[in-house]
C-alpha cells in the first residue's frame, strides 16, 4: 500500500480548496425551507488521520444540517444493538437505484426497505433503536452514539427541525407504507420524528471527518481514543456506504473517486478510507440528485491526487 505523509495530505487539501472554492453550479436544497437560506458560498474540507490529527481548511467549524449522513451513524447504532444479521433481515443491504426518498423503491421490494441509508430504511432503523416504545430513551441513544462517533456532541438545529417537520409529507407516507408492509418496528410517527430530528442535528465538517476516521479506524475514535463499536462491524457499515452513499449515482461516484462516502442535502459529504483516514467536505449547493457539487469535486480531487482507492491502484 502506498505510504502517505501528512505534508502530501495537507498539500492535496489546500489545492482542492483553492481549485474548487469558486466552482459554480448546483443549488441549495429548497424543499426544506431552512436549507434554502444557508449561505451558498460556504466551503470547508477536513481530513482526520488515525492519530487524531485533523488537517483542515475553509469553513470546517460552520455548523450545518447533517441530514442523510446521519443515516450512517444510526445504522452503526442498530448494528451495535441488533447485530449485522438482524439488520440484514429487517432492513436489508441493497442499493435501490432510486432517489433517496423513493416510494417506488418500497413498492418494488415490499418485504424489504433495502438499506438503512435511504429514507425508508433509515426510518425503519430509527424504529429498531432500543428501547422500543420509549421515544426519549431512543433519542438519548441516538444522540450519544452521534457524539461517540464524532468525538464531541452535536446540537439540534431547532429551526431546521421545525422546517423539516412542517414539510416532510413524503417521509410521512414512507413511514406509514412501511407499517402497511410490516417493515417498521415501532410507532411510525415516533420513528419518523426521530429520523427528522437526527437529520436536523448540526454538525461541522471537522466532526464529520472524525466520524469518518472512527469508521476507517475499526470503531476506535482517533480523537477520544474510545472504542465506539466492535471492529467486526466495520466491513458492514463501509459496504452499506459504498453501495448506496450517493443514491442513484453511487456507481459513478465510486468509479471516479475510489472512496465510499455518504452525502446529505445539508451539503456535507463524509468519506471513509479504511485504515487510512476519514474525510469530510461541506458546501451547500447540490447537483440534481442531492449531492454537494463542490464537496464531491474536492474529495475526488484529493483521493486521486493522493493515489488512494479502496478498489486497488488508481
Ligand atoms: N432529511 C432529508 C429528507 O429526508 C434528508 C435527505 C438527504 O439528505 O438526502 O428528505
py3Dmol code that shows the C-alpha trace and the ligand (Angstrom):
import py3Dmol

protein = """\
ATOM      1  CA  UNK A   1       0.000   0.000   0.000  1.00  0.00           C
ATOM      2  CA  UNK A   2       1.247   3.432  -0.939  1.00  0.00           C
ATOM      3  CA  UNK A   3       2.594   5.356   2.086  1.00  0.00           C
ATOM      4  CA  UNK A   4       1.363   8.899   2.603  1.00  0.00           C
ATOM      5  CA  UNK A   5       2.867  11.591   4.704  1.00  0.00           C
ATOM      6  CA  UNK A   6       0.965  14.431   6.310  1.00  0.00           C
ATOM      7  CA  UNK A   7       2.519  17.100   4.105  1.00  0.00           C
ATOM      8  CA  UNK A   8       1.156  15.367   0.978  1.00  0.00           C
ATOM      9  CA  UNK A   9      -2.311  15.288   2.509  1.00  0.00           C
ATOM     10  CA  UNK A  10      -2.082  18.942   3.583  1.00  0.00           C
ATOM     11  CA  UNK A  11      -0.986  19.928   0.081  1.00  0.00           C
ATOM     12  CA  UNK A  12      -3.838  17.979  -1.572  1.00  0.00           C
ATOM     13  CA  UNK A  13      -6.416  19.513   0.805  1.00  0.00           C
ATOM     14  CA  UNK A  14      -5.176  23.059   0.161  1.00  0.00           C
ATOM     15  CA  UNK A  15      -5.026  22.510  -3.593  1.00  0.00           C
ATOM     16  CA  UNK A  16      -8.570  21.140  -3.647  1.00  0.00           C
ATOM     17  CA  UNK A  17      -9.820  24.119  -1.661  1.00  0.00           C
ATOM     18  CA  UNK A  18      -8.190  26.660  -3.981  1.00  0.00           C
ATOM     19  CA  UNK A  19      -9.207  24.799  -7.121  1.00  0.00           C
ATOM     20  CA  UNK A  20     -12.899  24.476  -6.253  1.00  0.00           C
ATOM     21  CA  UNK A  21     -13.722  27.397  -3.953  1.00  0.00           C
ATOM     22  CA  UNK A  22     -15.079  29.409  -6.886  1.00  0.00           C
ATOM     23  CA  UNK A  23     -16.684  26.454  -8.674  1.00  0.00           C
ATOM     24  CA  UNK A  24     -20.166  27.330  -9.868  1.00  0.00           C
ATOM     25  CA  UNK A  25     -23.121  25.042 -10.338  1.00  0.00           C
ATOM     26  CA  UNK A  26     -25.769  23.435  -8.212  1.00  0.00           C
ATOM     27  CA  UNK A  27     -28.275  24.978  -5.831  1.00  0.00           C
ATOM     28  CA  UNK A  28     -29.104  24.709  -2.136  1.00  0.00           C
ATOM     29  CA  UNK A  29     -31.794  22.153  -1.301  1.00  0.00           C
ATOM     30  CA  UNK A  30     -35.050  24.091  -1.468  1.00  0.00           C
ATOM     31  CA  UNK A  31     -37.641  21.502  -0.454  1.00  0.00           C
ATOM     32  CA  UNK A  32     -36.649  22.116   3.183  1.00  0.00           C
ATOM     33  CA  UNK A  33     -37.052  25.921   3.593  1.00  0.00           C
ATOM     34  CA  UNK A  34     -34.276  26.265   6.210  1.00  0.00           C
ATOM     35  CA  UNK A  35     -31.662  24.776   3.870  1.00  0.00           C
ATOM     36  CA  UNK A  36     -32.526  27.168   1.063  1.00  0.00           C
ATOM     37  CA  UNK A  37     -31.289  30.066   3.217  1.00  0.00           C
ATOM     38  CA  UNK A  38     -27.865  28.743   4.252  1.00  0.00           C
ATOM     39  CA  UNK A  39     -25.101  30.926   2.648  1.00  0.00           C
ATOM     40  CA  UNK A  40     -24.188  29.197  -0.610  1.00  0.00           C
ATOM     41  CA  UNK A  41     -20.516  30.151  -0.662  1.00  0.00           C
ATOM     42  CA  UNK A  42     -19.504  28.249   2.488  1.00  0.00           C
ATOM     43  CA  UNK A  43     -16.852  25.619   1.766  1.00  0.00           C
ATOM     44  CA  UNK A  44     -14.695  23.509   4.051  1.00  0.00           C
ATOM     45  CA  UNK A  45     -12.585  20.360   3.855  1.00  0.00           C
ATOM     46  CA  UNK A  46     -11.249  18.254   6.747  1.00  0.00           C
ATOM     47  CA  UNK A  47      -9.252  15.026   6.892  1.00  0.00           C
ATOM     48  CA  UNK A  48      -8.850  13.123  10.168  1.00  0.00           C
ATOM     49  CA  UNK A  49      -5.940  10.713  10.455  1.00  0.00           C
ATOM     50  CA  UNK A  50      -5.637   7.579  12.622  1.00  0.00           C
ATOM     51  CA  UNK A  51      -3.529   9.511  15.165  1.00  0.00           C
ATOM     52  CA  UNK A  52      -6.374  12.011  15.632  1.00  0.00           C
ATOM     53  CA  UNK A  53      -4.764  14.917  13.783  1.00  0.00           C
ATOM     54  CA  UNK A  54      -7.205  16.891  11.647  1.00  0.00           C
ATOM     55  CA  UNK A  55      -5.908  18.605   8.515  1.00  0.00           C
ATOM     56  CA  UNK A  56      -8.467  21.245   7.550  1.00  0.00           C
ATOM     57  CA  UNK A  57      -9.140  24.328   5.526  1.00  0.00           C
ATOM     58  CA  UNK A  58     -12.064  26.710   4.937  1.00  0.00           C
ATOM     59  CA  UNK A  59     -15.357  26.668   6.830  1.00  0.00           C
ATOM     60  CA  UNK A  60     -14.718  23.488   8.808  1.00  0.00           C
ATOM     61  CA  UNK A  61     -16.268  24.825  12.021  1.00  0.00           C
ATOM     62  CA  UNK A  62     -19.530  26.031  10.453  1.00  0.00           C
ATOM     63  CA  UNK A  63     -22.478  24.095  11.915  1.00  0.00           C
ATOM     64  CA  UNK A  64     -24.770  22.743   9.173  1.00  0.00           C
ATOM     65  CA  UNK A  65     -27.544  20.144   8.959  1.00  0.00           C
ATOM     66  CA  UNK A  66     -26.142  16.617   8.968  1.00  0.00           C
ATOM     67  CA  UNK A  67     -29.221  15.351   7.049  1.00  0.00           C
ATOM     68  CA  UNK A  68     -28.714  11.964   5.397  1.00  0.00           C
ATOM     69  CA  UNK A  69     -25.173  11.493   6.646  1.00  0.00           C
ATOM     70  CA  UNK A  70     -26.950  10.781   9.970  1.00  0.00           C
ATOM     71  CA  UNK A  71     -28.303   7.580   8.412  1.00  0.00           C
ATOM     72  CA  UNK A  72     -24.808   6.099   8.659  1.00  0.00           C
ATOM     73  CA  UNK A  73     -24.465   6.954  12.340  1.00  0.00           C
ATOM     74  CA  UNK A  74     -27.804   5.422  13.324  1.00  0.00           C
ATOM     75  CA  UNK A  75     -27.069   2.364  11.160  1.00  0.00           C
ATOM     76  CA  UNK A  76     -23.974   1.897  13.343  1.00  0.00           C
ATOM     77  CA  UNK A  77     -26.177   2.093  16.456  1.00  0.00           C
ATOM     78  CA  UNK A  78     -28.588  -0.516  15.073  1.00  0.00           C
ATOM     79  CA  UNK A  79     -25.686  -2.758  14.062  1.00  0.00           C
ATOM     80  CA  UNK A  80     -24.382  -2.464  17.631  1.00  0.00           C
ATOM     81  CA  UNK A  81     -27.755  -3.112  19.260  1.00  0.00           C
ATOM     82  CA  UNK A  82     -29.290  -5.693  16.934  1.00  0.00           C
ATOM     83  CA  UNK A  83     -26.282  -7.155  15.088  1.00  0.00           C
ATOM     84  CA  UNK A  84     -25.442  -7.487  11.400  1.00  0.00           C
ATOM     85  CA  UNK A  85     -27.793 -10.446  10.781  1.00  0.00           C
ATOM     86  CA  UNK A  86     -30.899  -8.761  12.152  1.00  0.00           C
ATOM     87  CA  UNK A  87     -30.200  -5.546  10.241  1.00  0.00           C
ATOM     88  CA  UNK A  88     -29.928  -7.564   7.030  1.00  0.00           C
ATOM     89  CA  UNK A  89     -33.173  -9.436   7.717  1.00  0.00           C
ATOM     90  CA  UNK A  90     -35.247  -6.482   8.885  1.00  0.00           C
ATOM     91  CA  UNK A  91     -33.935  -3.745   6.585  1.00  0.00           C
ATOM     92  CA  UNK A  92     -31.503  -5.123   4.004  1.00  0.00           C
ATOM     93  CA  UNK A  93     -28.255  -4.019   2.384  1.00  0.00           C
ATOM     94  CA  UNK A  94     -29.095  -3.444  -1.270  1.00  0.00           C
ATOM     95  CA  UNK A  95     -28.896  -0.371  -3.431  1.00  0.00           C
ATOM     96  CA  UNK A  96     -32.309   0.818  -4.562  1.00  0.00           C
ATOM     97  CA  UNK A  97     -31.025   2.533  -7.708  1.00  0.00           C
ATOM     98  CA  UNK A  98     -33.671   5.151  -6.996  1.00  0.00           C
ATOM     99  CA  UNK A  99     -33.782   8.575  -5.303  1.00  0.00           C
ATOM    100  CA  UNK A 100     -33.272   8.859  -1.529  1.00  0.00           C
ATOM    101  CA  UNK A 101     -36.959   9.403  -0.795  1.00  0.00           C
ATOM    102  CA  UNK A 102     -38.390   6.926  -3.282  1.00  0.00           C
ATOM    103  CA  UNK A 103     -41.777   5.424  -2.552  1.00  0.00           C
ATOM    104  CA  UNK A 104     -41.477   3.252  -5.626  1.00  0.00           C
ATOM    105  CA  UNK A 105     -38.477   1.502  -4.047  1.00  0.00           C
ATOM    106  CA  UNK A 106     -40.724   0.309  -1.213  1.00  0.00           C
ATOM    107  CA  UNK A 107     -43.415  -0.872  -3.620  1.00  0.00           C
ATOM    108  CA  UNK A 108     -40.901  -2.755  -5.747  1.00  0.00           C
ATOM    109  CA  UNK A 109     -39.420  -4.583  -2.787  1.00  0.00           C
ATOM    110  CA  UNK A 110     -42.257  -4.631  -0.329  1.00  0.00           C
ATOM    111  CA  UNK A 111     -40.718  -7.096   2.077  1.00  0.00           C
ATOM    112  CA  UNK A 112     -37.525  -5.062   2.338  1.00  0.00           C
ATOM    113  CA  UNK A 113     -36.829  -1.325   2.851  1.00  0.00           C
ATOM    114  CA  UNK A 114     -33.495  -2.201   1.087  1.00  0.00           C
ATOM    115  CA  UNK A 115     -30.849  -0.344   3.082  1.00  0.00           C
ATOM    116  CA  UNK A 116     -30.651   1.852   6.203  1.00  0.00           C
ATOM    117  CA  UNK A 117     -29.082   4.564   4.034  1.00  0.00           C
ATOM    118  CA  UNK A 118     -32.218   5.605   2.113  1.00  0.00           C
ATOM    119  CA  UNK A 119     -35.175   7.294   3.808  1.00  0.00           C
ATOM    120  CA  UNK A 120     -37.344   4.170   4.113  1.00  0.00           C
ATOM    121  CA  UNK A 121     -34.573   2.085   5.666  1.00  0.00           C
ATOM    122  CA  UNK A 122     -33.395   4.968   7.847  1.00  0.00           C
ATOM    123  CA  UNK A 123     -36.888   5.436   9.287  1.00  0.00           C
ATOM    124  CA  UNK A 124     -37.037   1.658   9.842  1.00  0.00           C
ATOM    125  CA  UNK A 125     -33.617   1.866  11.539  1.00  0.00           C
ATOM    126  CA  UNK A 126     -34.933   4.546  13.922  1.00  0.00           C
ATOM    127  CA  UNK A 127     -37.830   2.214  14.704  1.00  0.00           C
ATOM    128  CA  UNK A 128     -35.338  -0.533  15.621  1.00  0.00           C
ATOM    129  CA  UNK A 129     -33.322   1.614  18.047  1.00  0.00           C
ATOM    130  CA  UNK A 130     -33.736   0.294  21.589  1.00  0.00           C
ATOM    131  CA  UNK A 131     -35.606   0.620  23.877  1.00  0.00           C
ATOM    132  CA  UNK A 132     -38.614   0.176  21.587  1.00  0.00           C
ATOM    133  CA  UNK A 133     -41.614   2.269  22.659  1.00  0.00           C
ATOM    134  CA  UNK A 134     -39.644   4.939  24.517  1.00  0.00           C
ATOM    135  CA  UNK A 135     -39.007   7.975  22.358  1.00  0.00           C
ATOM    136  CA  UNK A 136     -36.886   9.880  24.910  1.00  0.00           C
ATOM    137  CA  UNK A 137     -34.621   6.936  25.636  1.00  0.00           C
ATOM    138  CA  UNK A 138     -34.274   6.126  21.935  1.00  0.00           C
ATOM    139  CA  UNK A 139     -33.324   9.740  21.215  1.00  0.00           C
ATOM    140  CA  UNK A 140     -30.791   9.717  24.052  1.00  0.00           C
ATOM    141  CA  UNK A 141     -29.175   6.618  22.480  1.00  0.00           C
ATOM    142  CA  UNK A 142     -29.093   8.225  19.010  1.00  0.00           C
ATOM    143  CA  UNK A 143     -27.575  11.454  20.366  1.00  0.00           C
ATOM    144  CA  UNK A 144     -24.963   9.645  22.438  1.00  0.00           C
ATOM    145  CA  UNK A 145     -23.977   7.449  19.521  1.00  0.00           C
ATOM    146  CA  UNK A 146     -23.505  10.529  17.323  1.00  0.00           C
ATOM    147  CA  UNK A 147     -21.286  12.161  19.963  1.00  0.00           C
ATOM    148  CA  UNK A 148     -19.258   8.952  20.366  1.00  0.00           C
ATOM    149  CA  UNK A 149     -18.643   8.667  16.620  1.00  0.00           C
ATOM    150  CA  UNK A 150     -17.910  12.369  16.038  1.00  0.00           C
ATOM    151  CA  UNK A 151     -15.796  12.818  19.181  1.00  0.00           C
ATOM    152  CA  UNK A 152     -17.969  15.663  20.523  1.00  0.00           C
ATOM    153  CA  UNK A 153     -21.654  16.478  20.977  1.00  0.00           C
ATOM    154  CA  UNK A 154     -23.838  17.569  18.084  1.00  0.00           C
ATOM    155  CA  UNK A 155     -26.594  20.091  18.750  1.00  0.00           C
ATOM    156  CA  UNK A 156     -30.087  20.114  17.326  1.00  0.00           C
ATOM    157  CA  UNK A 157     -30.757  22.937  14.837  1.00  0.00           C
ATOM    158  CA  UNK A 158     -34.230  23.741  16.164  1.00  0.00           C
ATOM    159  CA  UNK A 159     -35.177  25.867  13.151  1.00  0.00           C
ATOM    160  CA  UNK A 160     -34.195  23.109  10.753  1.00  0.00           C
ATOM    161  CA  UNK A 161     -36.149  20.547  12.792  1.00  0.00           C
ATOM    162  CA  UNK A 162     -39.258  22.754  12.688  1.00  0.00           C
ATOM    163  CA  UNK A 163     -38.800  23.476   8.991  1.00  0.00           C
ATOM    164  CA  UNK A 164     -38.403  19.810   8.119  1.00  0.00           C
ATOM    165  CA  UNK A 165     -41.254  18.650  10.372  1.00  0.00           C
ATOM    166  CA  UNK A 166     -43.596  21.129   8.700  1.00  0.00           C
ATOM    167  CA  UNK A 167     -42.763  19.879   5.193  1.00  0.00           C
ATOM    168  CA  UNK A 168     -41.958  16.145   5.435  1.00  0.00           C
ATOM    169  CA  UNK A 169     -45.131  14.822   3.801  1.00  0.00           C
ATOM    170  CA  UNK A 170     -43.285  12.370   1.573  1.00  0.00           C
ATOM    171  CA  UNK A 171     -41.474  10.857   4.550  1.00  0.00           C
ATOM    172  CA  UNK A 172     -44.794  10.516   6.407  1.00  0.00           C
ATOM    173  CA  UNK A 173     -46.108   8.443   3.529  1.00  0.00           C
ATOM    174  CA  UNK A 174     -42.966   6.302   3.645  1.00  0.00           C
ATOM    175  CA  UNK A 175     -43.346   5.633   7.390  1.00  0.00           C
ATOM    176  CA  UNK A 176     -46.960   4.535   7.006  1.00  0.00           C
ATOM    177  CA  UNK A 177     -46.269   2.482   3.877  1.00  0.00           C
ATOM    178  CA  UNK A 178     -43.637   0.606   5.847  1.00  0.00           C
ATOM    179  CA  UNK A 179     -46.279  -0.013   8.510  1.00  0.00           C
ATOM    180  CA  UNK A 180     -48.562  -1.424   5.823  1.00  0.00           C
ATOM    181  CA  UNK A 181     -45.856  -3.924   4.850  1.00  0.00           C
ATOM    182  CA  UNK A 182     -44.881  -4.821   8.437  1.00  0.00           C
ATOM    183  CA  UNK A 183     -41.476  -3.224   7.946  1.00  0.00           C
ATOM    184  CA  UNK A 184     -41.450  -0.705  10.747  1.00  0.00           C
ATOM    185  CA  UNK A 185     -40.708  -1.963  14.257  1.00  0.00           C
ATOM    186  CA  UNK A 186     -42.053   0.811  16.486  1.00  0.00           C
ATOM    187  CA  UNK A 187     -44.701   3.513  16.198  1.00  0.00           C
ATOM    188  CA  UNK A 188     -44.438   5.029  12.657  1.00  0.00           C
ATOM    189  CA  UNK A 189     -44.960   8.648  13.740  1.00  0.00           C
ATOM    190  CA  UNK A 190     -42.417   8.327  16.544  1.00  0.00           C
ATOM    191  CA  UNK A 191     -39.893   6.666  14.213  1.00  0.00           C
ATOM    192  CA  UNK A 192     -40.367   9.423  11.646  1.00  0.00           C
ATOM    193  CA  UNK A 193     -39.925  12.100  14.313  1.00  0.00           C
ATOM    194  CA  UNK A 194     -36.653  10.510  15.470  1.00  0.00           C
ATOM    195  CA  UNK A 195     -35.479  10.350  11.859  1.00  0.00           C
ATOM    196  CA  UNK A 196     -36.393  14.005  11.250  1.00  0.00           C
ATOM    197  CA  UNK A 197     -34.638  15.034  14.447  1.00  0.00           C
ATOM    198  CA  UNK A 198     -31.443  13.131  13.641  1.00  0.00           C
ATOM    199  CA  UNK A 199     -31.362  14.742  10.164  1.00  0.00           C
ATOM    200  CA  UNK A 200     -31.688  18.161  11.846  1.00  0.00           C
ATOM    201  CA  UNK A 201     -28.618  17.773  14.026  1.00  0.00           C
ATOM    202  CA  UNK A 202     -25.971  20.420  13.466  1.00  0.00           C
ATOM    203  CA  UNK A 203     -22.513  19.138  12.620  1.00  0.00           C
ATOM    204  CA  UNK A 204     -19.232  20.595  11.367  1.00  0.00           C
ATOM    205  CA  UNK A 205     -17.027  19.234   8.600  1.00  0.00           C
ATOM    206  CA  UNK A 206     -14.402  18.630  11.268  1.00  0.00           C
ATOM    207  CA  UNK A 207     -16.784  16.469  13.333  1.00  0.00           C
ATOM    208  CA  UNK A 208     -17.780  14.509  10.237  1.00  0.00           C
ATOM    209  CA  UNK A 209     -14.122  13.896   9.394  1.00  0.00           C
ATOM    210  CA  UNK A 210     -13.611  12.492  12.918  1.00  0.00           C
ATOM    211  CA  UNK A 211     -16.687  10.282  12.432  1.00  0.00           C
ATOM    212  CA  UNK A 212     -15.303   9.046   9.099  1.00  0.00           C
ATOM    213  CA  UNK A 213     -11.967   8.360  10.781  1.00  0.00           C
ATOM    214  CA  UNK A 214     -13.687   6.357  13.543  1.00  0.00           C
ATOM    215  CA  UNK A 215     -15.273   4.190  10.835  1.00  0.00           C
ATOM    216  CA  UNK A 216     -11.935   3.958   9.000  1.00  0.00           C
ATOM    217  CA  UNK A 217     -10.224   3.024  12.264  1.00  0.00           C
ATOM    218  CA  UNK A 218     -12.317  -0.086  13.078  1.00  0.00           C
ATOM    219  CA  UNK A 219     -14.522   1.753  15.576  1.00  0.00           C
ATOM    220  CA  UNK A 220     -11.724   3.319  17.615  1.00  0.00           C
ATOM    221  CA  UNK A 221     -12.329   7.072  17.718  1.00  0.00           C
ATOM    222  CA  UNK A 222      -8.859   8.517  16.986  1.00  0.00           C
ATOM    223  CA  UNK A 223      -9.569  11.712  18.939  1.00  0.00           C
ATOM    224  CA  UNK A 224     -11.230  10.401  22.120  1.00  0.00           C
ATOM    225  CA  UNK A 225      -9.457   7.006  21.904  1.00  0.00           C
ATOM    226  CA  UNK A 226     -12.658   5.228  22.867  1.00  0.00           C
ATOM    227  CA  UNK A 227     -13.819   2.058  21.092  1.00  0.00           C
ATOM    228  CA  UNK A 228     -17.243   3.077  19.765  1.00  0.00           C
ATOM    229  CA  UNK A 229     -18.194  -0.171  18.034  1.00  0.00           C
ATOM    230  CA  UNK A 230     -16.814  -3.634  17.556  1.00  0.00           C
ATOM    231  CA  UNK A 231     -14.227  -3.839  14.761  1.00  0.00           C
ATOM    232  CA  UNK A 232     -16.182  -6.676  13.109  1.00  0.00           C
ATOM    233  CA  UNK A 233     -18.912  -4.169  12.170  1.00  0.00           C
ATOM    234  CA  UNK A 234     -16.549  -2.014  10.079  1.00  0.00           C
ATOM    235  CA  UNK A 235     -16.904  -4.009   6.875  1.00  0.00           C
ATOM    236  CA  UNK A 236     -20.693  -3.997   7.288  1.00  0.00           C
ATOM    237  CA  UNK A 237     -21.005  -0.252   7.655  1.00  0.00           C
ATOM    238  CA  UNK A 238     -18.447   0.551   4.939  1.00  0.00           C
ATOM    239  CA  UNK A 239     -20.170  -1.822   2.499  1.00  0.00           C
ATOM    240  CA  UNK A 240     -23.513  -0.116   3.168  1.00  0.00           C
ATOM    241  CA  UNK A 241     -21.925   3.277   2.479  1.00  0.00           C
ATOM    242  CA  UNK A 242     -20.182   2.020  -0.678  1.00  0.00           C
ATOM    243  CA  UNK A 243     -23.403   0.504  -2.030  1.00  0.00           C
ATOM    244  CA  UNK A 244     -25.724   3.483  -1.806  1.00  0.00           C
ATOM    245  CA  UNK A 245     -23.946   6.519  -0.335  1.00  0.00           C
ATOM    246  CA  UNK A 246     -24.721   8.655  -3.417  1.00  0.00           C
ATOM    247  CA  UNK A 247     -28.157   7.162  -4.153  1.00  0.00           C
ATOM    248  CA  UNK A 248     -28.652   6.555  -7.875  1.00  0.00           C
ATOM    249  CA  UNK A 249     -25.210   7.936  -8.799  1.00  0.00           C
ATOM    250  CA  UNK A 250     -23.237   5.760  -6.369  1.00  0.00           C
ATOM    251  CA  UNK A 251     -21.533   3.723  -9.099  1.00  0.00           C
ATOM    252  CA  UNK A 252     -20.279   6.821 -10.888  1.00  0.00           C
ATOM    253  CA  UNK A 253     -19.016   8.199  -7.590  1.00  0.00           C
ATOM    254  CA  UNK A 254     -17.070   5.056  -6.658  1.00  0.00           C
ATOM    255  CA  UNK A 255     -15.693   4.710 -10.159  1.00  0.00           C
ATOM    256  CA  UNK A 256     -14.310   8.239 -10.193  1.00  0.00           C
ATOM    257  CA  UNK A 257     -13.343   8.765  -6.539  1.00  0.00           C
ATOM    258  CA  UNK A 258     -12.459   5.295  -5.196  1.00  0.00           C
ATOM    259  CA  UNK A 259     -13.815   6.134  -1.734  1.00  0.00           C
ATOM    260  CA  UNK A 260     -17.062   5.021  -0.028  1.00  0.00           C
ATOM    261  CA  UNK A 261     -18.843   8.202   1.038  1.00  0.00           C
ATOM    262  CA  UNK A 262     -22.225   9.395   2.242  1.00  0.00           C
ATOM    263  CA  UNK A 263     -23.887  12.627   1.258  1.00  0.00           C
ATOM    264  CA  UNK A 264     -26.556  14.788   2.859  1.00  0.00           C
ATOM    265  CA  UNK A 265     -28.768  17.515   1.421  1.00  0.00           C
ATOM    266  CA  UNK A 266     -27.292  19.928   4.003  1.00  0.00           C
ATOM    267  CA  UNK A 267     -24.215  19.960   1.722  1.00  0.00           C
ATOM    268  CA  UNK A 268     -21.967  17.623   3.695  1.00  0.00           C
ATOM    269  CA  UNK A 269     -20.177  14.525   2.410  1.00  0.00           C
ATOM    270  CA  UNK A 270     -18.326  12.081   4.679  1.00  0.00           C
ATOM    271  CA  UNK A 271     -15.825   9.635   3.173  1.00  0.00           C
ATOM    272  CA  UNK A 272     -14.172   6.581   4.727  1.00  0.00           C
ATOM    273  CA  UNK A 273     -10.841   5.213   3.542  1.00  0.00           C
ATOM    274  CA  UNK A 274     -10.443   2.119   5.747  1.00  0.00           C
ATOM    275  CA  UNK A 275      -7.174   2.029   7.669  1.00  0.00           C
ATOM    276  CA  UNK A 276      -6.159   5.446   6.357  1.00  0.00           C
ATOM    277  CA  UNK A 277      -8.408   8.411   7.070  1.00  0.00           C
ATOM    278  CA  UNK A 278     -11.848   9.919   7.336  1.00  0.00           C
ATOM    279  CA  UNK A 279     -12.602  12.901   5.129  1.00  0.00           C
ATOM    280  CA  UNK A 280     -15.433  15.407   5.034  1.00  0.00           C
ATOM    281  CA  UNK A 281     -16.261  18.339   2.822  1.00  0.00           C
ATOM    282  CA  UNK A 282     -19.102  20.811   3.064  1.00  0.00           C
ATOM    283  CA  UNK A 283     -20.637  23.250   0.555  1.00  0.00           C
ATOM    284  CA  UNK A 284     -24.416  23.816   0.300  1.00  0.00           C
ATOM    285  CA  UNK A 285     -25.126  23.864  -3.485  1.00  0.00           C
ATOM    286  CA  UNK A 286     -26.259  20.401  -4.651  1.00  0.00           C
ATOM    287  CA  UNK A 287     -26.489  18.656  -8.016  1.00  0.00           C
ATOM    288  CA  UNK A 288     -29.846  17.369  -9.248  1.00  0.00           C
ATOM    289  CA  UNK A 289     -29.502  14.094  -7.287  1.00  0.00           C
ATOM    290  CA  UNK A 290     -28.923  15.950  -3.996  1.00  0.00           C
ATOM    291  CA  UNK A 291     -25.141  15.699  -3.598  1.00  0.00           C
ATOM    292  CA  UNK A 292     -22.899  18.722  -2.889  1.00  0.00           C
ATOM    293  CA  UNK A 293     -21.164  19.852  -6.066  1.00  0.00           C
ATOM    294  CA  UNK A 294     -18.000  21.332  -4.519  1.00  0.00           C
ATOM    295  CA  UNK A 295     -17.674  18.664  -1.818  1.00  0.00           C
ATOM    296  CA  UNK A 296     -17.717  15.961  -4.496  1.00  0.00           C
ATOM    297  CA  UNK A 297     -15.079  17.776  -6.548  1.00  0.00           C
ATOM    298  CA  UNK A 298     -12.845  18.299  -3.509  1.00  0.00           C
ATOM    299  CA  UNK A 299     -12.952  14.722  -2.191  1.00  0.00           C
ATOM    300  CA  UNK A 300     -12.477  13.246  -5.649  1.00  0.00           C
ATOM    301  CA  UNK A 301      -9.509  15.532  -6.300  1.00  0.00           C
ATOM    302  CA  UNK A 302      -7.865  14.579  -3.002  1.00  0.00           C
ATOM    303  CA  UNK A 303      -8.213  10.782  -3.380  1.00  0.00           C
ATOM    304  CA  UNK A 304      -6.987  10.902  -6.961  1.00  0.00           C
ATOM    305  CA  UNK A 305      -4.106  13.237  -6.133  1.00  0.00           C
ATOM    306  CA  UNK A 306      -3.023  11.024  -3.214  1.00  0.00           C
ATOM    307  CA  UNK A 307      -3.467   7.875  -5.288  1.00  0.00           C
ATOM    308  CA  UNK A 308      -5.627   6.093  -2.706  1.00  0.00           C
ATOM    309  CA  UNK A 309      -8.502   3.907  -3.847  1.00  0.00           C
ATOM    310  CA  UNK A 310     -10.423   1.254  -1.922  1.00  0.00           C
ATOM    311  CA  UNK A 311     -10.652  -0.934  -5.021  1.00  0.00           C
ATOM    312  CA  UNK A 312      -6.985  -1.051  -5.975  1.00  0.00           C
ATOM    313  CA  UNK A 313      -4.421   1.150  -7.624  1.00  0.00           C
ATOM    314  CA  UNK A 314      -5.530   4.427  -9.163  1.00  0.00           C
TER     315      UNK A 314
END
"""
ligand_1 = """\
10
LIG
N -33.981 14.848 5.885
C -33.867 14.744 4.446
C -35.073 14.021 3.921
O -35.474 13.064 4.493
C -32.596 14.041 4.120
C -32.338 13.843 2.644
C -30.873 13.710 2.270
O -30.001 14.284 2.933
O -30.593 13.008 1.275
O -35.661 14.416 2.967
"""
view = py3Dmol.view(width=600, height=400)
view.addModel(protein, "pdb")
view.setStyle({"model": 0}, {"cartoon": {"style": "trace"}})
view.addModel(ligand_1, "xyz")
view.setStyle({"model": 1}, {"stick": {}})
view.zoomTo()
view.show()
